[in-house]
Amino acid sequence: MKFSEKLKKTALHQAFVFLALIIGVTASAQDYYQLKVYNINSSEQENRVDNYLENAYLPALHKAGVKNVGVFKPIESDEATGEKIFVLIPLKNLNQLDKIDAAILKDKNYLANGKDFINAAWDNPPYQRMESIVLKAFSEMPKYAVPDHSTPPSEQIYELRSYEGPTEVKYRKKVEMFNEGGEVALFQKLEFQPVFFAEVISGSAMPNLMYMTTFSDMESHDEHWNAFRVHPDWEKLKGMEEYKHTVSHSDKWLMHPTDYSDI
C-alpha cells in the first residue's frame, strides 16, 4: 500500500472515530425542558386553553417529533387551583425549541384546530399571561422519566417544586447537594418516581432549580415524604454545613395530570 493511500485510510478512520464520539456524546447528553405556565382567571379561559392544548398544540408537537408532553393542573386544595395550567415539553437540545415553533406554524391542522386560541381577539384573550421557563436536566438524572401509575389521572399527584438560591454560589451548592450530595439518589431509592430534576437556565426567578415527583394518590404522596424526612441519608445531608442557607425561597404545586396528558 502506498504511503498516500495509507495516510488517507488513517484519516478516514480518524474521521469515523470522531463522528462516533460526537454521536455518543449527543446520545448521552442531558435533556432540556420548556415549562409553559398559562395563568388564567375563569373557567372559560381554562376550557379554551384545554381545547387548544388537547386538539391543536399537543398533536402538532407530536407531529414535530416531541413525545410525552405533560399537562398538569393544581389540585382542588392547592391555592393555585383554577389559576394555572402547566405544560412540560421535553427537548433533545435547545435548537429544537426554535425548530418546533417554526414547524407547528406550518401545520394546517394546528392552525385550523387552534384558531379560537391562536386568533383570539385582543379584548377576549384565552389566558391572562403565559410564562416560559427553560431548564437543563441534572447530571444525576440526565433524561426525563414517565411514571407508571395504575390509578386514574384524577387521583394521581404530580408535585412540582421550585427552589431559589440567595446567590449564584449558594445556588450552585444546592445543585451539588442534589447531584454529588445524593439527594436525587435518595428520591430514586425511595421510589418517588420523579419526572425530572433540572436547573433553570432562563426564567423569571433565577437562580433556581425545579423538579417534579409523582405519586399514585395523596396517601402515597404523604407516605413517601414521611419516609424521606426521617431517612438517615437526608438527616446527614441536611446537617452538612456546606449545604445550609442554599434556598432563599421555595414554591410547590400539587397537581393532577389532565386526561389528555402524555405523562
C-alpha positions as CSV (number, residue, x, y, z in Angstrom):
1,M,0.0,0.0,0.0
2,K,1.3,3.4,-1.0
3,F,2.1,5.9,1.8
4,S,-0.5,8.4,0.5
5,E,-3.2,5.7,0.4
6,K,-2.3,4.6,4.0
7,L,-2.5,8.2,5.1
8,K,-5.9,8.6,3.5
9,K,-7.2,5.5,5.1
10,T,-5.9,6.6,8.5
11,A,-7.5,10.0,8.1
12,L,-10.9,8.4,7.2
13,H,-10.6,6.0,10.2
14,Q,-10.0,9.0,12.5
15,A,-12.9,10.9,11.0
16,F,-15.3,7.9,11.6
17,V,-14.0,7.6,15.2
18,F,-14.5,11.4,15.7
19,L,-18.0,11.1,14.3
20,A,-18.8,8.2,16.5
21,L,-17.7,10.2,19.6
22,I,-19.9,13.1,18.6
23,I,-22.9,10.8,18.2
24,G,-22.1,9.2,21.5
25,V,-21.9,12.5,23.3
26,T,-25.2,13.7,21.7
27,A,-27.0,10.5,22.7
28,S,-25.8,10.7,26.3
29,A,-26.4,14.5,26.6
30,Q,-28.7,15.9,29.3
31,D,-32.3,16.7,28.4
32,Y,-33.7,20.2,28.1
33,Y,-37.2,21.2,29.0
34,Q,-39.6,24.0,28.3
35,L,-42.2,24.6,31.0
36,K,-45.1,26.7,29.9
37,V,-47.3,28.2,32.6
38,Y,-50.7,29.6,31.5
39,N,-52.2,32.0,34.0
40,I,-56.0,32.0,33.7
41,N,-58.8,33.7,35.6
42,S,-62.0,31.9,34.6
43,S,-63.4,28.5,33.7
44,E,-64.0,29.9,30.2
45,Q,-60.3,30.6,29.8
46,E,-59.5,27.2,31.2
47,N,-61.7,25.5,28.7
48,R,-60.2,27.4,25.8
49,V,-56.6,26.6,26.9
50,D,-57.6,22.9,27.3
51,N,-59.2,22.8,23.9
52,Y,-56.1,24.3,22.3
53,L,-53.7,22.0,24.1
54,E,-55.6,18.8,23.5
55,N,-56.8,19.3,19.9
56,A,-54.1,21.6,18.4
57,Y,-50.9,22.1,20.3
58,L,-50.1,18.5,21.6
59,P,-50.9,16.9,18.2
60,A,-48.7,19.4,16.5
61,L,-45.9,18.7,18.9
62,H,-46.2,15.0,18.4
63,K,-46.1,15.5,14.6
64,A,-43.0,17.7,15.1
65,G,-41.3,14.8,16.9
66,V,-41.9,15.8,20.5
67,K,-43.1,12.9,22.6
68,N,-44.5,12.7,26.2
69,V,-45.8,16.2,26.7
70,G,-47.2,16.7,30.2
71,V,-50.1,18.9,31.1
72,F,-51.0,19.5,34.7
73,K,-53.5,21.4,36.8
74,P,-53.3,22.3,40.6
75,I,-55.5,20.0,42.7
76,E,-58.6,21.4,44.4
77,S,-56.9,22.1,47.7
78,D,-53.9,23.9,46.1
79,E,-54.1,27.7,46.3
80,A,-53.4,27.9,42.5
81,T,-56.3,25.7,41.5
82,G,-58.2,27.3,38.6
83,E,-55.5,29.8,38.1
84,K,-52.7,27.9,36.3
85,I,-52.1,25.2,33.7
86,F,-48.6,23.8,33.4
87,V,-47.2,22.2,30.2
88,L,-43.9,20.3,30.3
89,I,-42.2,19.9,26.9
90,P,-39.1,17.6,26.8
91,L,-36.4,18.7,24.3
92,K,-33.4,16.9,22.9
93,N,-31.5,20.1,22.6
94,L,-32.0,23.9,22.6
95,N,-32.1,24.1,18.8
96,Q,-35.2,22.1,18.9
97,L,-37.0,24.9,20.8
98,D,-36.9,27.2,17.8
99,K,-37.5,24.5,15.2
100,I,-40.7,23.3,16.9
101,D,-42.3,26.8,16.7
102,A,-41.4,27.1,13.1
103,A,-42.8,23.6,12.3
104,I,-46.1,23.9,14.0
105,L,-46.8,27.3,12.4
106,K,-46.7,25.4,9.0
107,D,-49.1,22.7,10.3
108,K,-52.5,23.3,8.7
109,N,-54.3,21.1,11.3
110,Y,-52.8,23.0,14.1
111,L,-53.9,26.3,12.6
112,A,-57.4,25.1,12.0
113,N,-58.0,23.2,15.3
114,G,-56.4,26.0,17.4
115,K,-57.9,29.0,15.6
116,D,-60.0,30.1,18.6
117,F,-56.9,30.3,20.7
118,I,-54.4,31.5,18.0
119,N,-56.6,34.2,16.6
120,A,-58.3,35.3,19.8
121,A,-59.4,38.9,20.0
122,W,-57.3,41.4,21.9
123,D,-60.2,42.0,24.3
124,N,-61.1,38.4,24.8
125,P,-57.8,36.5,25.3
126,P,-57.7,32.8,26.2
127,Y,-55.3,33.5,29.1
128,Q,-54.0,36.4,31.2
129,R,-50.3,35.7,30.8
130,M,-48.0,32.9,29.7
131,E,-44.6,32.2,31.2
132,S,-42.0,30.1,29.5
133,I,-39.2,28.5,31.6
134,V,-36.2,26.7,30.0
135,L,-34.4,24.1,32.0
136,K,-31.5,21.7,31.7
137,A,-31.6,18.3,33.4
138,F,-29.3,17.5,36.3
139,S,-26.3,15.2,35.6
140,E,-27.7,12.6,38.1
141,M,-30.9,12.4,36.1
142,P,-30.0,13.4,32.6
143,K,-33.2,12.0,31.0
144,Y,-36.8,12.5,32.0
145,A,-38.9,9.6,33.1
146,V,-42.6,8.6,32.5
147,P,-44.2,7.4,35.8
148,D,-46.1,4.1,36.0
149,H,-49.3,4.7,37.9
150,S,-52.4,2.5,37.6
151,T,-54.7,5.0,39.4
152,P,-56.8,7.4,37.3
153,P,-55.3,10.8,36.5
154,S,-57.8,12.5,38.8
155,E,-56.2,10.6,41.8
156,Q,-52.5,10.9,40.7
157,I,-50.4,13.6,42.3
158,Y,-47.6,15.4,40.5
159,E,-45.6,17.6,42.7
160,L,-43.6,20.4,41.1
161,R,-41.1,22.3,43.3
162,S,-39.0,25.4,42.7
163,Y,-36.0,26.3,44.9
164,E,-34.5,29.8,44.5
165,G,-31.0,30.5,45.8
166,P,-30.0,33.7,47.6
167,T,-26.8,33.9,45.5
168,E,-25.4,32.1,42.5
169,V,-22.7,30.5,44.7
170,K,-25.3,29.2,47.2
171,Y,-27.5,28.1,44.4
172,R,-24.6,26.0,42.9
173,K,-24.2,24.3,46.3
174,K,-27.9,23.3,46.2
175,V,-27.5,21.8,42.8
176,E,-24.4,20.0,44.1
177,M,-26.5,18.7,47.0
178,F,-28.9,17.1,44.6
179,N,-26.2,15.6,42.3
180,E,-22.9,14.8,44.1
181,G,-24.6,15.1,47.5
182,G,-27.0,12.3,46.8
183,E,-30.4,13.9,47.1
184,V,-31.5,12.7,43.7
185,A,-30.3,9.2,44.5
186,L,-32.4,9.3,47.7
187,F,-35.6,10.3,45.8
188,Q,-34.9,7.4,43.5
189,K,-34.1,5.0,46.3
190,L,-37.4,5.8,48.0
191,E,-39.3,5.4,44.6
192,F,-40.7,8.9,44.3
193,Q,-41.0,8.2,40.5
194,P,-39.5,11.6,39.6
195,V,-40.2,13.0,36.1
196,F,-37.2,15.4,36.1
197,F,-34.6,17.3,38.2
198,A,-33.3,20.4,36.4
199,E,-31.6,23.8,36.5
200,V,-33.5,26.8,35.2
201,I,-31.3,28.4,32.5
202,S,-33.9,31.0,31.5
203,G,-36.8,32.2,33.7
204,S,-38.1,35.0,35.9
205,A,-36.9,33.7,39.3
206,M,-33.2,32.9,38.8
207,P,-31.1,31.4,40.2
208,N,-33.3,28.5,40.8
209,L,-33.9,24.8,40.1
210,M,-37.1,22.8,39.7
211,Y,-38.0,19.2,40.0
212,M,-41.2,17.0,39.7
213,T,-42.0,13.9,41.7
214,T,-45.1,11.8,41.3
215,F,-47.4,9.5,43.3
216,S,-50.3,7.2,42.7
217,D,-52.5,9.2,45.1
218,M,-52.3,11.6,48.0
219,E,-51.9,8.8,50.5
220,S,-48.8,7.6,48.6
221,H,-47.5,11.2,48.5
222,D,-47.7,11.6,52.3
223,E,-46.1,8.2,52.9
224,H,-43.2,8.9,50.6
225,W,-42.5,12.3,52.1
226,N,-42.7,11.0,55.7
227,A,-40.2,8.3,54.8
228,F,-37.9,10.9,53.2
229,R,-37.9,13.3,56.1
230,V,-36.7,10.7,58.6
231,H,-34.3,8.8,56.3
232,P,-30.7,8.7,57.7
233,D,-29.3,9.9,54.3
234,W,-31.4,13.0,54.5
235,E,-30.7,13.6,58.1
236,K,-27.0,13.6,57.3
237,L,-27.3,15.6,54.2
238,K,-29.4,18.5,55.6
239,G,-27.0,18.7,58.6
240,M,-23.9,19.4,56.5
241,E,-22.7,23.0,56.9
242,E,-21.8,23.5,53.2
243,Y,-25.4,22.9,52.2
244,K,-27.1,25.3,54.7
245,H,-28.8,28.5,53.6
246,T,-28.8,27.4,49.9
247,V,-32.6,28.1,49.4
248,S,-34.0,31.6,49.9
249,H,-37.5,30.9,48.6
250,S,-39.4,27.8,47.5
251,D,-42.7,27.2,45.7
252,K,-44.6,23.9,45.3
253,W,-47.7,22.9,43.4
254,L,-49.6,19.7,43.9
255,M,-51.3,18.8,40.6
256,H,-53.2,16.2,38.7
257,P,-52.3,15.3,35.1
258,T,-55.1,16.1,32.6
259,D,-56.9,13.3,30.8
260,Y,-55.0,14.2,27.6
261,S,-51.6,14.5,29.2
262,D,-48.9,12.1,27.8
263,I,-47.2,11.9,31.2
